[in-house]
Amino acid sequence: MAAYKIAARIEKDGGLHLSSLPFRAGDEVEVIVLRRDLESPKGDSSDPLREQLPPVTRRLLGIAQGVSEEDYYLHLEEKYR
């Protein structure tokens, strides 16, 4: 089964509205709701699944976790001069 991940906020009435999903009207889907952990430690390398990712993906995850876009472009300029 293919998974599609999307972030959303619970509405005041406790409801949840999802739109622009990549499914057709009438498709049956399974829904699992997880509370986001906003205080997870950055750069946590203890995750065994993270270690299985290709190196380029791990670098991109590091960028997403706090390296500024400007620093990333500086890195690229230095690397490919």
Number of C-alpha atoms within 10 A of each C-alpha: 4 3 7 8 5 8 9 12 12 10 9 7 6 7 8 11 8 9 7 5 10 7 10 7 7 6 6 8 8 6 6 5 8 7 9 10 7 6 6 8 9 11 13 9 11 8 9 8 8 14 11 10 11 9 11 9 12 16 12 12 15 14 15 12 12 10 12 11 11 9 11 13 11 11 11 11 10 9 8 6 5
